[in-house]
Amino acid sequence: MANNKLRRQNGILAGVCGGLGAFYGIPAFWFRLLFLILLVPGGLPGLAPYVVLWLVIPRKRRNE
């Protein structure tokens, strides 16, 4: 059964992309690529939303 709650998981750095991928049902690779592309023009367009999501999205509980 799919758990459609937004939780940080499958993390390389903080689990933001893994959580977004699980929530939307697409591979986390695409979110990682999106944030990487947003980092190219100077860092802030990709870094700021990532940090905000890192602070807002709750961690995945160990028993979930």
PDB file of N, CA, C, O and CB in Angstrom:
ATOM      1  N   MET A   1       0.853  -1.180   0.000  1.00  0.00           N
ATOM      2  CA  MET A   1       0.000   0.000   0.000  1.00  0.00           C
ATOM      3  C   MET A   1       0.894   1.237   0.000  1.00  0.00           C
ATOM      4  O   MET A   1       1.831   1.321   0.794  1.00  0.00           O
ATOM      5  CB  MET A   1      -0.968   0.001   1.229  1.00  0.00           C
ATOM      6  N   ALA A   2       0.620   2.175  -0.863  1.00  0.00           N
ATOM      7  CA  ALA A   2       1.433   3.375  -1.001  1.00  0.00           C
ATOM      8  C   ALA A   2       1.124   4.366   0.109  1.00  0.00           C
ATOM      9  O   ALA A   2      -0.034   4.617   0.441  1.00  0.00           O
ATOM     10  CB  ALA A   2       1.206   4.022  -2.366  1.00  0.00           C
ATOM     11  N   ASN A   3       2.180   4.919   0.668  1.00  0.00           N
ATOM     12  CA  ASN A   3       2.038   5.953   1.678  1.00  0.00           C
ATOM     13  C   ASN A   3       2.266   7.284   0.988  1.00  0.00           C
ATOM     14  O   ASN A   3       3.390   7.589   0.588  1.00  0.00           O
ATOM     15  CB  ASN A   3       3.033   5.744   2.873  1.00  0.00           C
ATOM     16  N   ASN A   4       1.215   8.083   0.842  1.00  0.00           N
ATOM     17  CA  ASN A   4       1.342   9.321   0.076  1.00  0.00           C
ATOM     18  C   ASN A   4       1.637  10.535   0.944  1.00  0.00           C
ATOM     19  O   ASN A   4       1.422  11.664   0.502  1.00  0.00           O
ATOM     20  CB  ASN A   4       0.087   9.564  -0.705  1.00  0.00           C
ATOM     21  N   LYS A   5       2.125  10.337   2.166  1.00  0.00           N
ATOM     22  CA  LYS A   5       2.539  11.459   2.992  1.00  0.00           C
ATOM     23  C   LYS A   5       3.898  11.937   2.525  1.00  0.00           C
ATOM     24  O   LYS A   5       4.744  11.142   2.114  1.00  0.00           O
ATOM     25  CB  LYS A   5       2.575  11.072   4.488  1.00  0.00           C
ATOM     26  N   LEU A   6       4.097  13.231   2.592  1.00  0.00           N
ATOM     27  CA  LEU A   6       5.372  13.811   2.197  1.00  0.00           C
ATOM     28  C   LEU A   6       6.340  13.683   3.359  1.00  0.00           C
ATOM     29  O   LEU A   6       6.159  14.324   4.395  1.00  0.00           O
ATOM     30  CB  LEU A   6       5.210  15.295   1.765  1.00  0.00           C
ATOM     31  N   ARG A   7       7.357  12.866   3.195  1.00  0.00           N
ATOM     32  CA  ARG A   7       8.387  12.644   4.208  1.00  0.00           C
ATOM     33  C   ARG A   7       9.742  12.615   3.530  1.00  0.00           C
ATOM     34  O   ARG A   7       9.869  12.157   2.395  1.00  0.00           O
ATOM     35  CB  ARG A   7       8.136  11.326   4.993  1.00  0.00           C
ATOM     36  N   ARG A   8      10.761  13.110   4.234  1.00  0.00           N
ATOM     37  CA  ARG A   8      12.120  13.021   3.707  1.00  0.00           C
ATOM     38  C   ARG A   8      12.580  11.573   3.800  1.00  0.00           C
ATOM     39  O   ARG A   8      12.447  10.939   4.848  1.00  0.00           O
ATOM     40  CB  ARG A   8      13.094  13.967   4.480  1.00  0.00           C
ATOM     41  N   GLN A   9      13.121  11.050   2.701  1.00  0.00           N
ATOM     42  CA  GLN A   9      13.566   9.661   2.684  1.00  0.00           C
ATOM     43  C   GLN A   9      14.502   9.429   1.515  1.00  0.00           C
ATOM     44  O   GLN A   9      14.633  10.279   0.635  1.00  0.00           O
ATOM     45  CB  GLN A   9      12.369   8.703   2.609  1.00  0.00           C
ATOM     46  N   ASN A  10      15.158   8.266   1.509  1.00  0.00           N
ATOM     47  CA  ASN A  10      16.086   7.897   0.436  1.00  0.00           C
ATOM     48  C   ASN A  10      17.066   9.020   0.149  1.00  0.00           C
ATOM     49  O   ASN A  10      17.306   9.368  -1.007  1.00  0.00           O
ATOM     50  CB  ASN A  10      15.319   7.539  -0.835  1.00  0.00           C
ATOM     51  N   GLY A  11      17.626   9.576   1.198  1.00  0.00           N
ATOM     52  CA  GLY A  11      18.407  10.785   1.034  1.00  0.00           C
ATOM     53  C   GLY A  11      19.849  10.599   0.659  1.00  0.00           C
ATOM     54  O   GLY A  11      20.535   9.718   1.179  1.00  0.00           O
ATOM     55  N   ILE A  12      20.305  11.432  -0.245  1.00  0.00           N
ATOM     56  CA  ILE A  12      21.722  11.554  -0.521  1.00  0.00           C
ATOM     57  C   ILE A  12      22.271  12.666   0.366  1.00  0.00           C
ATOM     58  O   ILE A  12      23.311  12.506   1.005  1.00  0.00           O
ATOM     59  CB  ILE A  12      21.988  11.844  -2.037  1.00  0.00           C
ATOM     60  N   LEU A  13      21.569  13.782   0.401  1.00  0.00           N
ATOM     61  CA  LEU A  13      22.003  14.891   1.255  1.00  0.00           C
ATOM     62  C   LEU A  13      21.055  15.036   2.445  1.00  0.00           C
ATOM     63  O   LEU A  13      21.485  14.914   3.591  1.00  0.00           O
ATOM     64  CB  LEU A  13      22.066  16.215   0.448  1.00  0.00           C
ATOM     65  N   ALA A  14      19.798  15.289   2.194  1.00  0.00           N
ATOM     66  CA  ALA A  14      18.843  15.464   3.288  1.00  0.00           C
ATOM     67  C   ALA A  14      17.555  14.685   3.067  1.00  0.00           C
ATOM     68  O   ALA A  14      16.688  14.683   3.941  1.00  0.00           O
ATOM     69  CB  ALA A  14      18.524  16.928   3.464  1.00  0.00           C
ATOM     70  N   GLY A  15      17.406  14.033   1.939  1.00  0.00           N
ATOM     71  CA  GLY A  15      16.216  13.248   1.667  1.00  0.00           C
ATOM     72  C   GLY A  15      15.070  14.020   1.051  1.00  0.00           C
ATOM     73  O   GLY A  15      13.979  13.475   0.884  1.00  0.00           O
ATOM     74  N   VAL A  16      15.294  15.272   0.712  1.00  0.00           N
ATOM     75  CA  VAL A  16      14.229  16.099   0.142  1.00  0.00           C
ATOM     76  C   VAL A  16      13.770  15.535  -1.201  1.00  0.00           C
ATOM     77  O   VAL A  16      12.572  15.354  -1.418  1.00  0.00           O
ATOM     78  CB  VAL A  16      14.707  17.554  -0.028  1.00  0.00           C
ATOM     79  N   CYS A  17      14.699  15.259  -2.090  1.00  0.00           N
ATOM     80  CA  CYS A  17      14.342  14.767  -3.423  1.00  0.00           C
ATOM     81  C   CYS A  17      13.722  13.373  -3.353  1.00  0.00           C
ATOM     82  O   CYS A  17      12.793  13.068  -4.102  1.00  0.00           O
ATOM     83  CB  CYS A  17      15.577  14.747  -4.330  1.00  0.00           C
ATOM     84  N   GLY A  18      14.227  12.530  -2.462  1.00  0.00           N
ATOM     85  CA  GLY A  18      13.641  11.205  -2.286  1.00  0.00           C
ATOM     86  C   GLY A  18      12.218  11.282  -1.779  1.00  0.00           C
ATOM     87  O   GLY A  18      11.354  10.527  -2.225  1.00  0.00           O
ATOM     88  N   GLY A  19      11.968  12.184  -0.854  1.00  0.00           N
ATOM     89  CA  GLY A  19      10.616  12.369  -0.336  1.00  0.00           C
ATOM     90  C   GLY A  19       9.667  12.932  -1.371  1.00  0.00           C
ATOM     91  O   GLY A  19       8.521  12.495  -1.468  1.00  0.00           O
ATOM     92  N   LEU A  20      10.133  13.900  -2.146  1.00  0.00           N
ATOM     93  CA  LEU A  20       9.293  14.460  -3.208  1.00  0.00           C
ATOM     94  C   LEU A  20       8.996  13.410  -4.271  1.00  0.00           C
ATOM     95  O   LEU A  20       7.879  13.328  -4.780  1.00  0.00           O
ATOM     96  CB  LEU A  20       9.974  15.683  -3.848  1.00  0.00           C
ATOM     97  N   GLY A  21      10.003  12.610  -4.599  1.00  0.00           N
ATOM     98  CA  GLY A  21       9.808  11.557  -5.589  1.00  0.00           C
ATOM     99  C   GLY A  21       8.802  10.525  -5.131  1.00  0.00           C
ATOM    100  O   GLY A  21       7.954  10.091  -5.911  1.00  0.00           O
ATOM    101  N   ALA A  22       8.887  10.126  -3.871  1.00  0.00           N
ATOM    102  CA  ALA A  22       7.935   9.153  -3.334  1.00  0.00           C
ATOM    103  C   ALA A  22       6.526   9.742  -3.273  1.00  0.00           C
ATOM    104  O   ALA A  22       5.549   9.048  -3.553  1.00  0.00           O
ATOM    105  CB  ALA A  22       8.375   8.690  -1.936  1.00  0.00           C
ATOM    106  N   PHE A  23       6.424  11.004  -2.912  1.00  0.00           N
ATOM    107  CA  PHE A  23       5.118  11.659  -2.796  1.00  0.00           C
ATOM    108  C   PHE A  23       4.422  11.770  -4.152  1.00  0.00           C
ATOM    109  O   PHE A  23       3.227  11.501  -4.272  1.00  0.00           O
ATOM    110  CB  PHE A  23       5.278  13.050  -2.178  1.00  0.00           C
ATOM    111  N   TYR A  24       5.185  12.169  -5.169  1.00  0.00           N
ATOM    112  CA  TYR A  24       4.601  12.356  -6.498  1.00  0.00           C
ATOM    113  C   TYR A  24       4.652  11.106  -7.362  1.00  0.00           C
ATOM    114  O   TYR A  24       4.083  11.089  -8.453  1.00  0.00           O
ATOM    115  CB  TYR A  24       5.304  13.472  -7.208  1.00  0.00           C
ATOM    116  N   GLY A  25       5.320  10.063  -6.897  1.00  0.00           N
ATOM    117  CA  GLY A  25       5.352   8.803  -7.628  1.00  0.00           C
ATOM    118  C   GLY A  25       6.261   8.800  -8.838  1.00  0.00           C
ATOM    119  O   GLY A  25       6.041   8.043  -9.784  1.00  0.00           O
ATOM    120  N   ILE A  26       7.284   9.643  -8.813  1.00  0.00           N
ATOM    121  CA  ILE A  26       8.258   9.655  -9.898  1.00  0.00           C
ATOM    122  C   ILE A  26       9.646   9.470  -9.279  1.00  0.00           C
ATOM    123  O   ILE A  26       9.824   9.719  -8.087  1.00  0.00           O
ATOM    124  CB  ILE A  26       8.173  10.991 -10.734  1.00  0.00           C
ATOM    125  N   PRO A  27      10.626   9.039 -10.072  1.00  0.00           N
ATOM    126  CA  PRO A  27      11.968   8.824  -9.523  1.00  0.00           C
ATOM    127  C   PRO A  27      12.577  10.107  -8.951  1.00  0.00           C
ATOM    128  O   PRO A  27      12.402  11.192  -9.505  1.00  0.00           O
ATOM    129  CB  PRO A  27      12.882   8.260 -10.601  1.00  0.00           C
ATOM    130  N   ALA A  28      13.288   9.964  -7.844  1.00  0.00           N
ATOM    131  CA  ALA A  28      13.933  11.112  -7.199  1.00  0.00           C
ATOM    132  C   ALA A  28      14.985  11.741  -8.101  1.00  0.00           C
ATOM    133  O   ALA A  28      15.341  12.906  -7.921  1.00  0.00           O
ATOM    134  CB  ALA A  28      14.570  10.689  -5.876  1.00  0.00           C
ATOM    135  N   PHE A  29      15.488  10.976  -9.074  1.00  0.00           N
ATOM    136  CA  PHE A  29      16.474  11.486 -10.023  1.00  0.00           C
ATOM    137  C   PHE A  29      16.001  12.791 -10.669  1.00  0.00           C
ATOM    138  O   PHE A  29      16.795  13.717 -10.835  1.00  0.00           O
ATOM    139  CB  PHE A  29      16.760  10.437 -11.103  1.00  0.00           C
ATOM    140  N   TRP A  30      14.741  12.872 -11.027  1.00  0.00           N
ATOM    141  CA  TRP A  30      14.229  14.065 -11.730  1.00  0.00           C
ATOM    142  C   TRP A  30      14.229  15.289 -10.824  1.00  0.00           C
ATOM    143  O   TRP A  30      14.483  16.402 -11.284  1.00  0.00           O
ATOM    144  CB  TRP A  30      12.807  13.810 -12.253  1.00  0.00           C
ATOM    145  N   PHE A  31      13.945  15.089  -9.536  1.00  0.00           N
ATOM    146  CA  PHE A  31      14.011  16.223  -8.601  1.00  0.00           C
ATOM    147  C   PHE A  31      15.461  16.627  -8.361  1.00  0.00           C
ATOM    148  O   PHE A  31      15.768  17.813  -8.245  1.00  0.00           O
ATOM    149  CB  PHE A  31      13.324  15.867  -7.257  1.00  0.00           C
ATOM    150  N   ARG A  32      16.351  15.642  -8.286  1.00  0.00           N
ATOM    151  CA  ARG A  32      17.766  15.951  -8.119  1.00  0.00           C
ATOM    152  C   ARG A  32      18.289  16.729  -9.324  1.00  0.00           C
ATOM    153  O   ARG A  32      19.039  17.693  -9.172  1.00  0.00           O
ATOM    154  CB  ARG A  32      18.581  14.662  -7.919  1.00  0.00           C
ATOM    155  N   LEU A  33      17.889  16.305 -10.512  1.00  0.00           N
ATOM    156  CA  LEU A  33      18.291  17.008 -11.725  1.00  0.00           C
ATOM    157  C   LEU A  33      17.744  18.438 -11.746  1.00  0.00           C
ATOM    158  O   LEU A  33      18.454  19.370 -12.122  1.00  0.00           O
ATOM    159  CB  LEU A  33      17.813  16.242 -12.962  1.00  0.00           C
ATOM    160  N   LEU A  34      16.490  18.606 -11.344  1.00  0.00           N
ATOM    161  CA  LEU A  34      15.885  19.936 -11.295  1.00  0.00           C
ATOM    162  C   LEU A  34      16.653  20.865 -10.353  1.00  0.00           C
ATOM    163  O   LEU A  34      16.958  22.002 -10.715  1.00  0.00           O
ATOM    164  CB  LEU A  34      14.423  19.836 -10.855  1.00  0.00           C
ATOM    165  N   PHE A  35      16.965  20.385  -9.145  1.00  0.00           N
ATOM    166  CA  PHE A  35      17.701  21.228  -8.205  1.00  0.00           C
ATOM    167  C   PHE A  35      19.119  21.507  -8.712  1.00  0.00           C
ATOM    168  O   PHE A  35      19.646  22.596  -8.486  1.00  0.00           O
ATOM    169  CB  PHE A  35      17.754  20.561  -6.820  1.00  0.00           C
ATOM    170  N   LEU A  36      19.736  20.550  -9.386  1.00  0.00           N
ATOM    171  CA  LEU A  36      21.058  20.765  -9.953  1.00  0.00           C
ATOM    172  C   LEU A  36      21.010  21.841 -11.046  1.00  0.00           C
ATOM    173  O   LEU A  36      21.874  22.716 -11.095  1.00  0.00           O
ATOM    174  CB  LEU A  36      21.618  19.447 -10.520  1.00  0.00           C
ATOM    175  N   ILE A  37      20.006  21.774 -11.915  1.00  0.00           N
ATOM    176  CA  ILE A  37      19.853  22.781 -12.967  1.00  0.00           C
ATOM    177  C   ILE A  37      19.607  24.154 -12.350  1.00  0.00           C
ATOM    178  O   ILE A  37      20.121  25.154 -12.850  1.00  0.00           O
ATOM    179  CB  ILE A  37      18.695  22.405 -13.921  1.00  0.00           C
ATOM    180  N   LEU A  38      18.833  24.215 -11.277  1.00  0.00           N
ATOM    181  CA  LEU A  38      18.562  25.497 -10.621  1.00  0.00           C
ATOM    182  C   LEU A  38      19.790  26.047  -9.901  1.00  0.00           C
ATOM    183  O   LEU A  38      19.857  27.247  -9.637  1.00  0.00           O
ATOM    184  CB  LEU A  38      17.418  25.344  -9.634  1.00  0.00           C
ATOM    185  N   LEU A  39      20.766  25.191  -9.577  1.00  0.00           N
ATOM    186  CA  LEU A  39      21.997  25.656  -8.945  1.00  0.00           C
ATOM    187  C   LEU A  39      22.941  26.337  -9.928  1.00  0.00           C
ATOM    188  O   LEU A  39      23.771  27.149  -9.518  1.00  0.00           O
ATOM    189  CB  LEU A  39      22.704  24.500  -8.287  1.00  0.00           C
ATOM    190  N   VAL A  40      22.833  26.025 -11.209  1.00  0.00           N
ATOM    191  CA  VAL A  40      23.772  26.517 -12.216  1.00  0.00           C
ATOM    192  C   VAL A  40      23.800  28.046 -12.318  1.00  0.00           C
ATOM    193  O   VAL A  40      24.893  28.608 -12.391  1.00  0.00           O
ATOM    194  CB  VAL A  40      23.423  25.930 -13.561  1.00  0.00           C
ATOM    195  N   PRO A  41      22.659  28.753 -12.327  1.00  0.00           N
ATOM    196  CA  PRO A  41      22.729  30.201 -12.540  1.00  0.00           C
ATOM    197  C   PRO A  41      23.296  31.008 -11.370  1.00  0.00           C
ATOM    198  O   PRO A  41      23.259  32.237 -11.415  1.00  0.00           O
ATOM    199  CB  PRO A  41      21.375  30.706 -12.848  1.00  0.00           C
ATOM    200  N   GLY A  42      23.804  30.379 -10.354  1.00  0.00           N
ATOM    201  CA  GLY A  42      24.396  31.139  -9.263  1.00  0.00           C
ATOM    202  C   GLY A  42      24.145  30.520  -7.907  1.00  0.00           C
ATOM    203  O   GLY A  42      24.601  31.055  -6.896  1.00  0.00           O
ATOM    204  N   GLY A  43      23.449  29.429  -7.856  1.00  0.00           N
ATOM    205  CA  GLY A  43      23.258  28.710  -6.606  1.00  0.00           C
ATOM    206  C   GLY A  43      21.979  29.021  -5.863  1.00  0.00           C
ATOM    207  O   GLY A  43      21.286  28.103  -5.425  1.00  0.00           O
ATOM    208  N   LEU A  44      21.648  30.280  -5.711  1.00  0.00           N
ATOM    209  CA  LEU A  44      20.497  30.648  -4.884  1.00  0.00           C
ATOM    210  C   LEU A  44      19.164  30.118  -5.397  1.00  0.00           C
ATOM    211  O   LEU A  44      18.350  29.683  -4.581  1.00  0.00           O
ATOM    212  CB  LEU A  44      20.418  32.130  -4.779  1.00  0.00           C
ATOM    213  N   PRO A  45      18.890  30.127  -6.707  1.00  0.00           N
ATOM    214  CA  PRO A  45      17.596  29.609  -7.167  1.00  0.00           C
ATOM    215  C   PRO A  45      17.372  28.130  -6.854  1.00  0.00           C
ATOM    216  O   PRO A  45      16.224  27.691  -6.770  1.00  0.00           O
ATOM    217  CB  PRO A  45      17.473  29.817  -8.646  1.00  0.00           C
ATOM    218  N   GLY A  46      18.427  27.364  -6.680  1.00  0.00           N
ATOM    219  CA  GLY A  46      18.273  25.956  -6.341  1.00  0.00           C
ATOM    220  C   GLY A  46      18.484  25.685  -4.872  1.00  0.00           C
ATOM    221  O   GLY A  46      17.847  24.796  -4.308  1.00  0.00           O
ATOM    222  N   LEU A  47      19.362  26.433  -4.247  1.00  0.00           N
ATOM    223  CA  LEU A  47      19.705  26.197  -2.853  1.00  0.00           C
ATOM    224  C   LEU A  47      18.609  26.670  -1.898  1.00  0.00           C
ATOM    225  O   LEU A  47      18.289  25.971  -0.936  1.00  0.00           O
ATOM    226  CB  LEU A  47      21.008  26.888  -2.522  1.00  0.00           C
ATOM    227  N   ALA A  48      18.038  27.830  -2.147  1.00  0.00           N
ATOM    228  CA  ALA A  48      17.028  28.384  -1.240  1.00  0.00           C
ATOM    229  C   ALA A  48      15.794  27.481  -1.119  1.00  0.00           C
ATOM    230  O   ALA A  48      15.385  27.176   0.001  1.00  0.00           O
ATOM    231  CB  ALA A  48      16.606  29.768  -1.719  1.00  0.00           C
ATOM    232  N   PRO A  49      15.182  27.040  -2.238  1.00  0.00           N
ATOM    233  CA  PRO A  49      14.014  26.165  -2.086  1.00  0.00           C
ATOM    234  C   PRO A  49      14.373  24.824  -1.440  1.00  0.00           C
ATOM    235  O   PRO A  49      13.574  24.262  -0.691  1.00  0.00           O
ATOM    236  CB  PRO A  49      13.367  25.922  -3.443  1.00  0.00           C
ATOM    237  N   TYR A  50      15.580  24.309  -1.731  1.00  0.00           N
ATOM    238  CA  TYR A  50      15.998  23.033  -1.147  1.00  0.00           C
ATOM    239  C   TYR A  50      16.105  23.147   0.372  1.00  0.00           C
ATOM    240  O   TYR A  50      15.640  22.267   1.097  1.00  0.00           O
ATOM    241  CB  TYR A  50      17.346  22.581  -1.743  1.00  0.00           C
ATOM    242  N   VAL A  51      16.713  24.225   0.850  1.00  0.00           N
ATOM    243  CA  VAL A  51      16.863  24.424   2.291  1.00  0.00           C
ATOM    244  C   VAL A  51      15.502  24.616   2.951  1.00  0.00           C
ATOM    245  O   VAL A  51      15.259  24.083   4.033  1.00  0.00           O
ATOM    246  CB  VAL A  51      17.768  25.633   2.578  1.00  0.00           C
ATOM    247  N   VAL A  52      14.620  25.367   2.314  1.00  0.00           N
ATOM    248  CA  VAL A  52      13.275  25.565   2.868  1.00  0.00           C
ATOM    249  C   VAL A  52      12.539  24.230   2.961  1.00  0.00           C
ATOM    250  O   VAL A  52      11.920  23.933   3.983  1.00  0.00           O
ATOM    251  CB  VAL A  52      12.467  26.564   2.001  1.00  0.00           C
ATOM    252  N   LEU A  53      12.602  23.429   1.904  1.00  0.00           N
ATOM    253  CA  LEU A  53      11.952  22.116   1.936  1.00  0.00           C
ATOM    254  C   LEU A  53      12.592  21.208   2.974  1.00  0.00           C
ATOM    255  O   LEU A  53      11.895  20.420   3.613  1.00  0.00           O
ATOM    256  CB  LEU A  53      12.013  21.455   0.559  1.00  0.00           C
ATOM    257  N   TRP A  54      13.897  21.302   3.153  1.00  0.00           N
ATOM    258  CA  TRP A  54      14.604  20.511   4.148  1.00  0.00           C
ATOM    259  C   TRP A  54      14.075  20.837   5.542  1.00  0.00           C
ATOM    260  O   TRP A  54      13.940  19.944   6.379  1.00  0.00           O
ATOM    261  CB  TRP A  54      16.124  20.768   4.070  1.00  0.00           C
ATOM    262  N   LEU A  55      13.777  22.099   5.795  1.00  0.00           N
ATOM    263  CA  LEU A  55      13.281  22.510   7.105  1.00  0.00           C
ATOM    264  C   LEU A  55      11.792  22.204   7.297  1.00  0.00           C
ATOM    265  O   LEU A  55      11.350  21.957   8.419  1.00  0.00           O
ATOM    266  CB  LEU A  55      13.525  23.990   7.299  1.00  0.00           C
ATOM    267  N   VAL A  56      11.022  22.220   6.210  1.00  0.00           N
ATOM    268  CA  VAL A  56       9.567  22.082   6.302  1.00  0.00           C
ATOM    269  C   VAL A  56       9.105  20.626   6.250  1.00  0.00           C
ATOM    270  O   VAL A  56       8.198  20.241   6.987  1.00  0.00           O
ATOM    271  CB  VAL A  56       8.909  22.860   5.184  1.00  0.00           C
ATOM    272  N   ILE A  57       9.712  19.825   5.396  1.00  0.00           N
ATOM    273  CA  ILE A  57       9.276  18.433   5.232  1.00  0.00           C
ATOM    274  C   ILE A  57       9.753  17.612   6.424  1.00  0.00           C
ATOM    275  O   ILE A  57      10.945  17.622   6.731  1.00  0.00           O
ATOM    276  CB  ILE A  57       9.816  17.829   3.899  1.00  0.00           C
ATOM    277  N   PRO A  58       8.862  16.906   7.100  1.00  0.00           N
ATOM    278  CA  PRO A  58       9.285  16.113   8.259  1.00  0.00           C
ATOM    279  C   PRO A  58      10.097  14.888   7.831  1.00  0.00           C
ATOM    280  O   PRO A  58       9.989  14.412   6.701  1.00  0.00           O
ATOM    281  CB  PRO A  58       8.060  15.671   9.075  1.00  0.00           C
ATOM    282  N   ARG A  59      10.912  14.395   8.765  1.00  0.00           N
ATOM    283  CA  ARG A  59      11.696  13.184   8.521  1.00  0.00           C
ATOM    284  C   ARG A  59      10.791  11.967   8.484  1.00  0.00           C
ATOM    285  O   ARG A  59       9.710  11.953   9.073  1.00  0.00           O
ATOM    286  CB  ARG A  59      12.778  13.009   9.598  1.00  0.00           C
ATOM    287  N   LYS A  60      11.253  10.953   7.784  1.00  0.00           N
ATOM    288  CA  LYS A  60      10.529   9.678   7.780  1.00  0.00           C
ATOM    289  C   LYS A  60      10.802   8.988   9.104  1.00  0.00           C
ATOM    290  O   LYS A  60      11.952   8.859   9.522  1.00  0.00           O
ATOM    291  CB  LYS A  60      10.956   8.769   6.567  1.00  0.00           C
ATOM    292  N   ARG A  61       9.752   8.552   9.751  1.00  0.00           N
ATOM    293  CA  ARG A  61       9.925   7.831  11.011  1.00  0.00           C
ATOM    294  C   ARG A  61      10.492   6.458  10.730  1.00  0.00           C
ATOM    295  O   ARG A  61      10.242   5.887   9.668  1.00  0.00           O
ATOM    296  CB  ARG A  61       8.589   7.718  11.779  1.00  0.00           C
ATOM    297  N   ARG A  62      11.247   5.926  11.659  1.00  0.00           N
ATOM    298  CA  ARG A  62      11.892   4.625  11.461  1.00  0.00           C
ATOM    299  C   ARG A  62      10.892   3.488  11.327  1.00  0.00           C
ATOM    300  O   ARG A  62      11.170   2.515  10.626  1.00  0.00           O
ATOM    301  CB  ARG A  62      12.828   4.335  12.606  1.00  0.00           C
ATOM    302  N   ASN A  63       9.747   3.581  11.972  1.00  0.00           N
ATOM    303  CA  ASN A  63       8.785   2.469  11.936  1.00  0.00           C
ATOM    304  C   ASN A  63       7.762   2.602  10.801  1.00  0.00           C
ATOM    305  O   ASN A  63       6.823   1.809  10.733  1.00  0.00           O
ATOM    306  CB  ASN A  63       8.054   2.379  13.267  1.00  0.00           C
ATOM    307  N   GLU A  64       7.923   3.583   9.914  1.00  0.00           N
ATOM    308  CA  GLU A  64       6.990   3.742   8.789  1.00  0.00           C
ATOM    309  C   GLU A  64       7.448   2.949   7.607  1.00  0.00           C
ATOM    310  O   GLU A  64       6.792   2.958   6.566  1.00  0.00           O
ATOM    311  CB  GLU A  64       6.841   5.204   8.401  1.00  0.00           C
TER     312      GLU A  64
END
